[in-house]
Amino acid sequence: MKPQTIYKGLALLALSFTFVSCFDSDWDTPDMTNPPYGNNEIVEDQAKQVTIADLKAKYSKAIANSSFERITEELQLRATVIGNDIGGNIYKQIIVQDATGALVVGINGTGLFPFLSVGQQLLIDLKDLCIGGYGEQPQLGDEYNNSIGRMSTEKWEQHVKVLPTHDMSQIDTLDFFKVAQADIDRYCGYLVKLENVSIGDAGYPIAPEYKAGTPLIYNGSSNGYVHHSINGQSMSKLLLRTSTYADFASWVIPSTPVTLYGIATRYRDTWQILIRAEEDIKGN
């Protein structure tokens, strides 16, 4: 059994126990104004709030240099979850978005999706967190080996408040091919749609586990991920990146075009599309 599958089962079991305890109290509906996750003592202060675009601009030097800075000001970010680990392809991260941009949040934990579902709105206390760039991809997290890394789950839960709002209408999906390559700084991290595209290596599983002696038939692989070309484009500019631990790793790539939804991350000047779950792959 894959590790992500185990973690998901444990997370869902824990969530079910939470709901059962609520139901034991006269079968009341759970009070989502005080969810059993995060720090309910964080008080929203609009005077302290910044946007994702503000953060990227303020810390642009650290992001561009793939370094980091610790946030020392009393700042808050209100944002909506657009990606999580439900499909096993996004690992120890969530991705959030507001009206101005998107941002990867590194969290050193798994089974995040039950409380951080797509559409869930969050209030993040930014003071004492770090922001920087990993291959120029903006990321919120903590220091790790003198670079930007993931924050501990304990630290994350002290810095996030799960708001009593869940609004899918707050999620802006971009048409990827209408985003110019020059806009990679602005749009990296966004949820995007790629219509009517062909994926390289048709007829093979999208991300099987590598076995010694098996011919390397794929366009590329790295650290438990398999890379595929999209529309035959150079993978130095655009690729589909899928974990061998993804729930849909055995999905066979069709020879016919599909429509993809995913998070448009970057590694330097290369777009890397991360599918969130198998439902993000639509047959045409």
N, C-alpha and C positions, 0 to 999 in steps of 0.2 A: 504494500500500500504506500502511495506517495506521501511525503511529509505534509504537503499542503492539505491533502484529503483528511489526514488525522487532525490537523490543527482546526480545520473547518468544522469537523464533527464535534470536537471539544468545545469550540466557540459557540456553536448552535446549541449544544447541550447546556452550557452555562447560561445562555440567553433564555432557554426554556425554563430553567430553574428560577430565573429572575421573574418571569411572567407568572409561573405557578405560585410563587410567594405572594405576588400581587393579587392573584385570583383567590387565594386563601382568605384574604381580608374582605369578606362579604362580596367576592366576585367583582370588585371594583375595576374599572379600566385603569391601567397603569398611568400614573401622573407623569407625563412627558415634560412637564415644566421643571422637573428635577430627575432627569434620567440617571440610571445607575452606572454612569460612565462619565469621566471627565471631572472638571472642577466647577461645581455649581455656584461657588462663591465669587467667581469672576463677575464683576459688574460692568456692563457695557457703558462705555463713555465715548460718545461720538467725537468729542474734542481730541481724543487720543487716536482715533481711527485713521488708518492710511489705506491706500489701495495697493494692489499688487504692482501696478505700474509705478507707483511712488517708491515701493521697495526696490524694484529692479533699477530704477533711476538712481536712487540714493546709494545703492551698493553695486553700481555697474562695474566699477573697477575690479572689485573682488570677484564678481561673476565672470568677467572677461578674462581674468588672469587665472581662473580655476583655483582661487584661493578662498578665504572666508573672512568675515568679520562678526564679532559678537555684538548683538543689539543691546545698547545700554540705555536707550530712552524708553519711557513709558508709552509704548505703542500697542495698538490692537488692530487685528485684521478680521474682517467679517467676510466669509467666503462660502462657496457651495462645493460639496464633494462631486467631482466628475469621474473619478476613477479610484478603484480600491482593489483588494486582493481576492475578490470572490472567484475569479477564474484561474487563479494560480499563475498568471502571467505577469502581474505586477507584484513585486516582492518587497515586503517591508517598506512600503510607501503608500501614500495616498496622493491624489492630485486634486487641487482645489482651484476654483476659478471665481473671479468677480467680474464686474462689467468692464474692467480694464486689462485683464490678462489672466494667466494661469501660472501655477507654481507647484512644483513637486515638494512634498513634505516627507522627509525620511524619518521613519519610526522603527526602532529595532524590535519589532514584534510582528506576529502573524495573527491570522484570524481577526483582522480589523473590521471586516465588512459588516458584521451584525449591527454595530453601533455607528458605523461611518458609511452608510449606504449612499448610493448615487442620488443626489438631490438633497441630501441632508445639509442644512446650514450650520456653520460653526463660527464661534468667536474665539480667536486665538490671541492669547497674551504673548506678545513678541519679546518682551524684555528678558534678556539672558539667553535667548535662543541665538543660533548662528545662521547667517545666510551667506551663500557663496555659490561657486560654480563647479560643477563636475563635468568636465569637457565642455564648459560654457553653458551647460544646462542649469538655470537657476534652481537652487534647492534650499529649503528651510530645514534646519536640523541642529546638529551639535558638532563640536570639534572631534575629529578622529584622525590620529596620526598627522597632525598639523595640516589637515585639510577638512573640507566639509564632509560630514558623515551623518549617520542617523542618530537621533536622540533616543534615550532610553524610553521604554513605555511608561515608566513612572514619571519621568519629566514631562512627557507629552500629556499625560492625563492631568498634570498640574497646570498645564498651559492652555488647555482647550475646554471650552464650554459648548456642549451640544445644545443648540437652540431648539425651541419647540416648534420649528418650522421645517417642512420638507417640501421643496418646490422645484419640480422638474423644469418649470418654465424659466428658471434662472440660468439654465444651461444653454450656452450658445455653441452650436455645432457649425464649424466652418467647412466650406468646400475647399479641400486641400489644394486642388489644382488652381484655385483662384488666389492662393496665397503666394506671392512672389518669393523667390529664393532670398531676395534682399531683406525680406521681412522676418527672417528666421529668429532674430533677436526678440521681436515683438510677439510672435505667435507660438514659440516653442512652449509645450505644455498644454496646448489647447486640445479639446476634443474635435476631431475632424472626420470628414466623410470623403472617401475616395470611390467615386462611382465608376462602374464598368471597367474594372482593372483586371489584368491577368497576373497571377502569381507564378514566379518561377518554380521549376521542379514539379510540374504537374504530374499527378499519378503517385506521388510519394506522400507519406505522412508529413505533417507540417513541422513537427519537432520531436522525433523519436529519440530515445536515449541512445547515445553512441555506444557501440560494442566493438571491442578490439577485433580487427580483421575485416570489419565492414567497410566496403568502399565508400569514400567521401563523395557522395553524389550531389551534395548541396552546394549552393553558392558560397557559403561560408558559415563558420560556427565559432563561438567564443564563450568560454566560461559557463557552460550549461545553456547557452542560447543558440538557436539556429537562425541564420539570416537568409532571406529570399529576396530576389529582385521583384520589382513591381513594374509592369509594363516594359520589361526589358531595359529599364534605365540603369545607369551606372550605380552600383551600390556605394560609391563614394559620395553620392548625392542623396539617395533615397533607398531604404530597405525596409522589409518587414521583419521584426525581431520577435522571436517566440521562444519562451522557456521550455526546456525539455520536461519541466514539472507542471506545465500548464494542463488544466483538465482536458483541453482539446488537443493535446500534443499528437494524438493518433489520427486526427482529422486529415483525410486524404485531399490533397490539393486538386481541384478539378481543372480540366483543360479549357473550360468555358469561363468567361469573365464573371466576376463577383463584385459586390459593393462592400467595402470595408468601413467600419467605424473604429476609431482607436485614438489613443493619445499620441500626439505628434511631439515626441521628445527629440533632443538633438545630442549628438556627440561631435563637438566642434562644428564643422559645416555640413555634417551628414544628418538628414532627417531619419529618425528611427521610429516607425509606427508600432505602437504597442496595442494589440487587441486586448480588451478587458475580459471578455468571455466569448464563448462560441457564438452567442447571439449577436455579436458584432459582425459576423460574416453572413452576408445576405446573398443568396443565389439570384441571378438575373433571369 
